[in-house]
Amino acid sequence: MRAVIDIGSNSVLLLVGERGPDGSLTFVRDEATVARLSEGAAARGSLAPEAIERTLAVLRRYRELADADGVEGIEAVATEGLRMASNQGDFLEPAAAILGAPVRLISGDEEARLSYRSVALELGPDEHAGPLRVVDIGGGSTELVVGRGLDVEGAVSHSLGSVRWSERFGDGHPPSPAALAAMEAAARERLASQPVEPHPILVGLAGTVTTVGALSLGLRRYERERVDGLRLPIARVRGLRDELATWPLERLQAEPILGKGRADVVVAGATILTVVLEHCGAQTLVVRDRGLRYALL
């Protein structure tokens, strides 16, 4: 039994699994908790003490769950929330003590490649020939990857994410038209550094994408089996973003799928997702409940 912990800018994810005699993996636990490690870090350049403690508290709980599951080893990785912080040691040292293993800070390139592989490893034989384009929208960064089969042909990690864009451009809930326009324009400018060949399908990963999928289905609670593999036309994604952008914060927080953990960043995340779809020339978003933790496990 092994465990992988993905420490992101907004969420901390735990995946526990074991390999069967035939080599197949069985996933026995998949947990997600919003800790907002990167709160204010983009502007300040360092992690806030309260954000560090929130995230360490999640790690303590995850260690207890892993021990209860009989986990023999934990691999923990951290992404953009730690990459942009000047006081990484304030988090990494106590985190290693809690988990009994060091937390590995991975590069944006490795993050992108792992996100891609989490989808590519599941492709059927008839799906390996065509191009596969994957986007992973996190709280602090967005990875855009293209490849064929298991081979990555291009991967870029962009410093835009739902938390970072909300803190940089948000001016309230609902946001002003000027704020929305600024979010879109800045996202387009950031993505312009990575020209892509247009492709009609984009596979999306991580909390922003799965949240958009769940909201589009009108779910009152998250149902992975209904969200994973969902296909949404770009018009539906933009229409949902436009609708969410008219809601006050109280209404967003009252939405069970959002709660307080994602309510204040969902508009920025959906804006980034819409701009990425347009940038890639994609007409359809395929929602996948996957991510780098699956590739690592």
C-alpha positions as CSV (number, residue, x, y, z in Angstrom):
1,M,0.0,0.0,0.0
2,R,1.4,3.4,-1.1
3,A,0.3,7.0,-0.7
4,V,1.0,10.1,-2.7
5,I,0.3,13.6,-1.4
6,D,0.1,16.5,-3.8
7,I,0.5,19.9,-2.0
8,G,-0.9,22.6,-4.3
9,S,-1.5,26.3,-4.0
10,N,-5.2,25.8,-3.1
11,S,-5.7,22.1,-2.3
12,V,-3.9,19.2,-0.7
13,L,-4.7,15.8,-2.3
14,L,-4.1,12.4,-0.9
15,L,-4.2,9.2,-3.0
16,V,-3.7,5.7,-1.6
17,G,-3.5,2.6,-3.6
18,E,-2.2,-0.9,-3.9
19,R,-1.0,-3.1,-6.7
20,G,-2.6,-6.4,-7.3
21,P,-1.0,-9.7,-8.3
22,D,-1.8,-8.9,-12.0
23,G,0.0,-5.6,-11.8
24,S,-3.2,-3.5,-11.8
25,L,-3.6,-0.6,-9.3
26,T,-6.6,-0.3,-7.0
27,F,-7.2,3.1,-5.5
28,V,-8.5,2.8,-1.9
29,R,-8.6,6.5,-0.9
30,D,-8.8,9.8,-2.8
31,E,-9.1,12.9,-0.5
32,A,-9.0,16.6,-1.3
33,T,-8.9,19.5,1.2
34,V,-8.7,23.2,0.5
35,A,-5.9,24.7,2.6
36,R,-5.0,27.8,0.4
37,L,-1.2,27.5,1.1
38,S,-0.5,30.2,-1.4
39,E,-2.9,32.8,0.1
40,G,-1.3,36.2,-0.6
41,A,2.0,34.6,-1.5
42,A,2.2,36.0,-5.1
43,A,2.1,39.6,-3.9
44,R,4.1,39.1,-0.7
45,G,6.7,36.6,-2.0
46,S,6.4,34.3,1.1
47,L,3.9,31.9,2.7
48,A,1.8,33.3,5.5
49,P,2.2,31.6,8.9
50,E,-1.5,30.9,9.1
51,A,-1.5,29.3,5.6
52,I,1.4,27.1,6.6
53,E,-0.4,25.9,9.8
54,R,-3.6,25.2,7.9
55,T,-1.7,23.0,5.4
56,L,0.4,21.3,8.1
57,A,-2.9,20.4,9.9
58,V,-4.1,18.7,6.7
59,L,-0.9,16.8,6.5
60,R,-1.3,15.6,10.1
61,R,-4.8,14.3,9.2
62,Y,-3.5,12.6,6.0
63,R,-0.7,10.9,7.9
64,E,-3.3,9.5,10.3
65,L,-5.4,8.2,7.4
66,A,-2.4,6.7,5.7
67,D,-1.4,4.9,8.8
68,A,-4.9,3.6,9.3
69,D,-4.8,2.3,5.7
70,G,-1.6,0.4,6.4
71,V,0.4,2.5,4.0
72,E,4.1,1.4,3.8
73,G,5.4,4.6,2.1
74,I,4.4,8.2,1.4
75,E,5.6,10.3,-1.4
76,A,4.8,14.0,-1.0
77,V,5.3,16.6,-3.7
78,A,4.7,20.4,-3.7
79,T,4.1,22.6,-6.7
80,E,3.7,26.3,-7.4
81,G,2.6,27.4,-4.0
82,L,6.0,26.4,-2.7
83,R,8.0,27.3,-5.9
84,M,7.1,31.0,-5.6
85,A,7.7,31.3,-1.8
86,S,11.0,32.7,-0.3
87,N,10.4,30.9,3.0
88,Q,10.0,27.3,1.7
89,G,11.9,25.9,4.7
90,D,9.2,27.2,7.1
91,F,6.9,24.7,5.6
92,L,9.1,21.9,4.3
93,E,10.9,21.1,7.5
94,P,7.8,20.6,9.7
95,A,6.0,18.9,6.8
96,A,8.8,16.3,6.6
97,A,8.6,15.7,10.3
98,I,4.9,15.0,10.1
99,L,5.1,12.7,7.2
100,G,8.3,10.9,8.1
101,A,9.6,11.7,4.6
102,P,10.8,14.8,2.8
103,V,8.5,16.8,0.6
104,R,9.8,17.0,-2.9
105,L,9.5,20.4,-4.6
106,I,8.9,19.6,-8.3
107,S,9.4,21.9,-11.3
108,G,6.7,23.3,-13.5
109,D,7.9,21.0,-16.3
110,E,7.7,17.9,-14.2
111,E,4.3,18.9,-12.9
112,A,3.1,19.3,-16.5
113,R,4.5,16.0,-17.6
114,L,3.0,14.1,-14.7
115,S,-0.4,15.7,-15.3
116,Y,-0.2,14.5,-18.9
117,R,0.8,11.0,-18.0
118,S,-2.1,10.6,-15.5
119,V,-4.3,10.7,-18.6
120,A,-2.1,9.1,-21.2
121,L,-1.5,6.0,-19.1
122,E,-5.2,5.2,-19.4
123,L,-5.5,5.6,-23.2
124,G,-6.7,2.6,-25.2
125,P,-4.7,1.2,-28.2
126,D,-6.9,3.1,-30.7
127,E,-6.3,6.4,-28.9
128,H,-2.5,6.4,-28.9
129,A,-2.1,7.6,-32.5
130,G,-3.7,11.0,-32.3
131,P,-2.5,14.1,-30.4
132,L,-3.5,14.6,-26.8
133,R,-3.7,18.1,-25.3
134,V,-4.0,18.4,-21.5
135,V,-4.5,21.4,-19.3
136,D,-4.1,21.4,-15.5
137,I,-5.4,24.6,-13.9
138,G,-4.2,25.0,-10.3
139,G,-4.3,27.7,-7.7
140,G,-1.0,29.2,-8.7
141,S,-0.1,27.8,-12.1
142,T,-1.5,26.3,-15.3
143,E,0.2,23.5,-17.2
144,L,-0.5,23.0,-20.9
145,V,0.9,19.9,-22.4
146,V,0.6,18.2,-25.8
147,G,1.8,14.7,-26.8
148,R,1.0,11.4,-28.5
149,G,0.6,8.3,-26.4
150,L,3.0,8.5,-23.5
151,D,5.4,10.8,-25.3
152,V,5.2,14.5,-24.4
153,E,6.0,16.7,-27.4
154,G,5.6,20.1,-25.6
155,A,5.0,21.2,-22.0
156,V,4.8,24.6,-20.4
157,S,3.9,25.7,-16.9
158,H,2.4,29.2,-16.9
159,S,2.3,31.4,-13.8
160,L,-1.5,31.9,-13.8
161,G,-4.0,30.1,-11.5
162,S,-7.3,30.6,-9.9
163,V,-6.0,31.9,-6.6
164,R,-3.3,34.0,-8.1
165,W,-5.7,35.6,-10.7
166,S,-8.4,36.2,-8.1
167,E,-5.9,38.0,-5.8
168,R,-4.4,40.0,-8.7
169,F,-7.5,41.1,-10.6
170,G,-10.5,40.4,-8.4
171,D,-12.4,43.5,-7.2
172,G,-15.3,41.9,-5.4
173,H,-18.2,39.4,-6.0
174,P,-19.6,39.8,-8.4
175,P,-16.5,41.2,-10.2
176,S,-16.8,44.3,-12.4
177,P,-16.8,44.0,-16.2
178,A,-13.3,45.7,-16.1
179,A,-12.0,43.0,-13.7
180,L,-13.2,40.2,-15.9
181,A,-11.8,41.8,-19.0
182,A,-8.4,42.2,-17.2
183,M,-8.4,38.6,-16.1
184,E,-9.0,37.4,-19.7
185,A,-6.5,39.8,-21.3
186,A,-3.8,38.9,-18.8
187,A,-4.4,35.1,-19.3
188,R,-4.3,35.5,-23.1
189,E,-1.0,37.5,-22.8
190,R,0.5,34.8,-20.6
191,L,-0.5,31.9,-22.9
192,A,0.8,33.8,-26.0
193,S,4.3,32.5,-25.2
194,Q,3.2,29.0,-26.1
195,P,1.8,28.9,-29.7
196,V,-0.2,25.7,-30.3
197,E,-1.7,23.9,-33.2
198,P,-5.5,24.1,-33.0
199,H,-7.2,20.9,-31.8
200,P,-10.9,20.4,-31.3
201,I,-10.6,18.6,-27.9
202,L,-8.8,19.6,-24.7
203,V,-8.6,17.3,-21.7
204,G,-8.8,19.3,-18.4
205,L,-7.6,18.3,-14.9
206,A,-7.7,19.6,-11.3
207,G,-10.2,21.4,-9.1
208,T,-11.3,24.2,-11.4
209,V,-12.1,21.8,-14.2
210,T,-13.9,19.2,-12.1
211,T,-15.8,22.0,-10.3
212,V,-17.0,23.4,-13.6
213,G,-18.1,19.9,-14.6
214,A,-20.0,19.3,-11.4
215,L,-21.7,22.7,-11.6
216,S,-22.7,22.1,-15.2
217,L,-24.4,19.0,-14.1
218,G,-26.2,20.8,-11.3
219,L,-24.8,18.4,-8.7
220,R,-25.5,19.1,-5.0
221,R,-22.6,16.9,-4.0
222,Y,-19.6,15.8,-6.0
223,E,-20.0,12.5,-7.9
224,R,-16.8,11.4,-9.4
225,E,-18.3,8.8,-11.7
226,R,-20.5,11.4,-13.3
227,V,-17.9,14.1,-13.6
228,D,-15.0,12.0,-14.8
229,G,-15.1,11.8,-18.6
230,L,-17.8,14.5,-19.0
231,R,-17.7,16.4,-22.3
232,L,-18.6,20.1,-22.3
233,P,-18.8,22.4,-25.4
234,I,-16.8,25.6,-25.0
235,A,-20.1,27.6,-25.2
236,R,-21.3,25.9,-22.0
237,V,-18.0,26.6,-20.2
238,R,-18.1,30.3,-21.1
239,G,-21.9,30.5,-20.3
240,L,-21.3,29.0,-16.9
241,R,-18.4,31.4,-16.2
242,D,-20.6,34.4,-17.2
243,E,-23.4,33.1,-14.9
244,L,-21.1,32.6,-11.9
245,A,-19.7,36.1,-12.5
246,T,-23.1,37.6,-11.7
247,W,-23.4,35.9,-8.3
248,P,-22.6,37.6,-5.0
249,L,-20.1,35.8,-2.7
250,E,-22.9,34.6,-0.4
251,R,-24.6,32.7,-3.2
252,L,-21.3,31.2,-4.4
253,Q,-20.5,30.0,-0.9
254,A,-24.0,28.5,-0.5
255,E,-23.4,26.3,-3.5
256,P,-22.5,22.9,-2.0
257,I,-20.0,22.1,-4.8
258,L,-18.1,25.3,-4.0
259,G,-18.4,26.0,-0.3
260,K,-15.9,28.5,1.1
261,G,-12.9,26.8,-0.3
262,R,-13.6,27.5,-4.0
263,A,-16.3,30.1,-4.0
264,D,-14.0,33.1,-4.1
265,V,-11.7,31.7,-6.9
266,V,-14.1,29.8,-9.2
267,V,-14.8,32.8,-11.5
268,A,-11.1,33.4,-12.1
269,G,-10.5,29.7,-12.6
270,A,-13.4,29.4,-15.1
271,T,-12.1,32.5,-16.9
272,I,-8.6,30.9,-17.3
273,L,-10.3,27.7,-18.5
274,T,-12.3,29.5,-21.1
275,V,-9.2,31.4,-22.4
276,V,-7.2,28.2,-22.6
277,L,-9.9,26.5,-24.6
278,E,-10.0,29.4,-27.0
279,H,-6.1,29.5,-27.2
280,C,-6.1,25.8,-28.1
281,G,-8.8,26.2,-30.7
282,A,-10.8,23.6,-28.7
283,Q,-14.6,23.2,-29.1
284,T,-14.9,20.5,-26.5
285,L,-13.6,20.1,-22.9
286,V,-13.2,16.6,-21.6
287,V,-13.3,16.7,-17.8
288,R,-11.0,14.2,-16.1
289,D,-10.7,13.6,-12.4
290,R,-7.0,12.8,-12.6
291,G,-3.8,14.6,-11.9
292,L,-0.1,14.1,-11.1
293,R,-0.8,12.0,-8.0
294,Y,-2.2,9.3,-10.2
295,A,0.9,9.3,-12.4
296,L,3.2,9.2,-9.3
297,L,1.3,6.3,-7.7
